Amino acid sequence: MHCRRLLKSTIAFGTILAVLVFATIIAVPPYSSYAIPAFSRLYGTSCTTCHLDFPKLNDFGKAFKDAGFKFPKDDESFLKAPPIMLGAPAQAELWPHTVYPGVIPGLLPVGLRYNTYFQKVSANRDNFNLVLAPGTIGTFIPKTDFQPGYFSIFSAGNFGSDIAFWVDDDISVAGANVNGSLGDGYLRFHNLSRLIKLPKDSLTLRVGQFEVELPVSQARTWNLSGWDIFSQANIGVQNGLTPVQNVNNTFALEDVVEGVEFSGGHLTRGYHYSVAIVDQNTSGTMVSPPNIDPQNGVAFYSDANFKDIYARFVYRFNLEKDPVSRADVQAAGPTGPHDHTYISFGTLYYYGRSVQRQTGVLSDGVTPSVLTAREPFYRVGGDINFNYRTLNLFGMYLVGHDENLLPFTPTGAGGPTGFVAGPAATFSGGFIEADYLALPWIMAIMRWDQVKSTADRVNFIEYNPASPPPSSFFSPYSATRNRFTPGIQFLIHANIKTSFEYQFRPQQIVYNPATGVPITKAFRTNTAVLGLEFAY
Amino acid sequence: MKSNTLIAITAMAALTGMAHGGTIHGKVSGVSGESVVYVEAVASKTFPAPSQQVTMDQKGLMFVPHILAVQQGTTVQFLNSDSVAHNVFWISISGNKKLGHNLGTWPKGQKQAFKFDNPGVVPLLCNVHPEMAGYIIVSPTPYFAETDRSGEYKIENVPDGAYTVTAWHEGAKNKSNPVNVAGDTTADFTLSK
């Protein structure tokens, strides 16, 4: 999400490739996450009303989100700070002859968040310097490292009606001021279905910048590291020693998108769907026309008229035996409340077009021209989520597929004049995770991530020594990268959390760049990460 | 035996002289907000449990009232007036964990009853909403009162005699003082955290 702007710049392709892979696969930076203390203030209630282990939502939190960041029923009776009226309700009778009445929260719904980390990398980290000539300064990877994380500000709420909003922004990242960016920023018009006589909550409109409705939110993950499959781009084979693919799709599902989303249903029961139409941002080419001054607040980051489409559908079966509990927002029994015992099945589909532009010639074989390949791509996946009281098992499988249009140069032409279809660039993978809430303040986590990408492996087996990527800290042993990540999290307070995870990294190997011969056995650079964060 | 009988008769005569009941009044200081003042158990004197039930509500994610004083033997109805589920439990009564109890969880409009047969301080909690807290002060005698915000209180119809009177305040140390009631009697308390 935060490297989005970077990816839109026109830096050299090799640098993009290396930085992208390095950042998303190996560095596995701690992810940002959000809980909303502003809601605690407004309602005078604990974070644990909505969160199991912030920012992971419990069923009530999901219902709160579903309702437009308010209590599903009788919201006004829970507000501890009375809202400020922006017009008497009776004004509504005069509409459209007056401004429709609304409210703003009695307390400014703003929250702050900060986190910091300590990590320790295993001794194998030095293996990557084996390829360097004596006397060469290599990439230094410290054994241990303290690392400041994100300092973020965020706000969310509703306008006393069915209009909700959310804005979050990272003010500082890794100790560098104003190095972050806008995360999500949107308005959400809930329950539009009532205007067209559809069932309640069956149609909601969201407008702005947002993360698409993933099976689990990468932007608001409770893990220290994100799920690998959501950060997987599809670059295609670029190693000149093998047939090269003309695919450079930097899009990853974790990216925020700009557009509109239609959704409906509930996250706590029955169906829920999301259909989003968003800007295409897939070529790494930022387009901001010279006649538009970005300082005026308008800039174009999309590079085509085509819009990408995202669709998701999930159906959840609540399995509580007691009919009353089954229908309630949060299941309850004699020993207290708990999330419903449930199982849900979901699917997602993303369709877009990745634009590749390059210098070529017209069909006369002489006249210079810019050739544009619009390569269709899709991501399709399925997911399952099972919850039994305090045990939550979930996972997903995803396939990525990019059409590959190779430049075609006719005999005698001074450059390519068009494109022909080549073998598609594909990847696949997913994850399985088990979260066990041993106590309300202790959650144990076991996770397995897998990404299978032949291109990722080929690209780093034998790169060009004359133009190496900025870091050699990545060299997958095989096309399949597995990562096991056990972890445990403690709530020191409801809004202070310490997290630990041990990342059994994907197997790696170091090749001699000149010969392509392996000079190490397969090894892993495992990492232990300890995080501390608070929301205020 | 004969002297014991005389003492008992004298004590009972003193305690049952309701027609000549006095009043204990005063002020609880050193703390702010409502407190509860009650007469401790009287030796060899029992009081019938009140037949009237009282209600402790859960409304707006709060126990309402925050503090409820009842006589030993009173049945309290725990009502949920919120549109979210609430739970009621207490881990002890005056520190005695054997008296801890979990009433369960129930939705809006429903209530659960519990008869408090043991005197003491019952710290109420809700395991759905950890910020919620309330107190039931179970007085061993019918002689108790809640103070106003300024700490003033008045306990009426207390028979003349010698008693131990205790003042309780949330988060403060209890204080018990001997009080000889003879008509209109003053008993002030100074509590500290």
Interface residues (C-beta under 8 A of the other chain):
Chain A: Y43 G44 T45 S46 T48 T49 F60 F71 P72 K73 D74 S77 F78 K80 V324 D328 V329 Q330 A332 G333 P334 T335 G336 P337 A494
Chain B: K59 G60 L61 M62 D82 S83 V84 A85 N87 N102 G104 T105 W106 P107 N127 V128 H129 P130 E131
